[in-house]
Amino acid sequence: MSASLSSMVAAFVSLGIIFTIGLLLISFFKLGDEPEASNLSERTAGAQIVAKPTNLSKKSEELTADKLSSVVSSMSEGDIISLMFYSSGCPWCRKFKSETIEVLEKDDKLPFPIMMIQASAEMKQHIEKDEALKKIASEVRGLPTSVVLQKKEDGLYYSPIVGFLPPDGFLKKAEESLKNSKMV
């Protein structure tokens, strides 16, 4: 009886190990899946927030560390963008991108361009060199965090949206953030 029991335990342990390896492999391959970015500069119909078109050509794009400061400083009065701070290893960040940003893009409801910023040592170095970016980044208390920036006549305003939100929740928070923004 004990030989039978030990062989059953060994079988269950083997199945557990195989299952775990399978999940790890699936996770590994999912991390590399990045959908091709599409040019959505003309897609504003149906958006709940009407934002003046910016000089940015895409609705959602990856922003490199060396471009961050120039994108923010080149904003014109009336421009609205969001800096979405994330990490590729963060499951809530991936969920936010796939279930909120990509859905809103597909449905032509993304209210303003989203600049995806991967948290990294290089990004931190660029932020530390710019006082406005330091103030904006100080609102990032967890990932994902989307900081909505709005250029007004008297300066740059910002408001964070922290954590994962489904599409409708994000649109509601985005509308609120434009009303409750603080000057940089």
HUBELZI-V321282 format. One record per pair of residues at least 4 apart in sequence whose C-alpha atoms are under 8 Angstrom apart, sorted by the first residue. I is the first residue (numbers start at 1). J is the second residue. Records with the same first field share a line. If there is no record, write none. Layout:
I=J, J
This chain:
1=5
2=6
3=7
4=8
5=9
6=10
7=11
8=12
9=13
10=14
11=15
12=16
13=17
14=18
15=19
16=20
17=21
18=22
19=23
20=24
21=25
22=26
23=27
24=28
25=29
26=30
27=31
28=32
29=33
31=88, 89
37=60, 61
38=58
39=57, 58, 59
40=57, 58, 59, 60, 105
41=53, 56, 57, 58, 59
43=108, 109
44=50, 108, 109, 110, 111
45=108, 109
46=108, 109
47=108, 109, 110, 111
48=109, 111, 171
49=111, 175
50=111
51=78, 79, 80, 111, 112
52=78, 79, 80
53=79
54=75, 76, 79, 80
55=75
56=113
58=113
59=105, 110, 112, 113, 114
60=101, 105, 113, 114, 115, 116
61=114, 115, 116
62=115, 116, 117
63=67, 68, 115, 116, 117
64=68, 117, 123
65=117, 122, 123, 126
66=123, 126
67=71
68=72, 126
69=73, 126, 127, 130, 133
70=74
71=75
75=79, 151
76=151
77=151, 152, 153
78=150, 151, 152, 153
79=150, 151, 152
80=112, 113, 148, 149, 150, 151
81=112, 113, 114, 115, 148, 149, 150
82=112, 113, 114, 115, 146, 147, 148, 149
83=114, 115, 116, 117, 146, 147, 148, 149
84=114, 115, 116, 117, 144, 145, 146, 147
85=116, 117, 118, 119, 140, 143, 144, 145, 146, 147
86=90, 93, 116, 117, 118, 119, 143, 144, 145
87=93, 118, 119, 143, 144
88=93, 94, 118
90=94, 143
91=95
92=96, 143, 144, 163, 164
93=97, 143, 144, 164
94=98
95=99, 100, 164
96=100, 101, 144, 164, 165, 166
97=101, 102
98=102, 103
99=103, 166, 167
100=104, 165, 166, 167, 170
101=105, 110, 167
102=106
103=107, 167
104=108, 109, 110, 167
105=109, 110
111=171
118=123
119=123, 124
120=124
121=125
122=126
123=127
124=128
125=129
126=130
127=131, 133, 134, 137
128=133, 134
129=134
130=134
131=135
132=136, 184
133=137
134=138
135=139, 184
136=140, 147, 158, 184
139=147, 160
140=145, 147, 160, 162
141=145, 162
142=162, 163
143=162, 163
144=162, 163, 164
145=160, 161, 162, 163
146=160, 161, 162
147=158, 159, 160, 161
148=158, 159, 160, 161, 174, 177, 178
149=156, 157, 158, 159
150=156, 157, 158, 178
151=155, 156, 157
152=156, 157
155=183, 184
156=183, 184
157=181, 182, 183, 184
158=177, 181, 182, 183, 184
159=177, 178, 180, 181, 182
160=177
161=173, 174, 177
165=169, 170
166=170
167=171
168=172
169=173
170=174
171=175
172=176
173=177
174=178
175=179
176=180
177=181
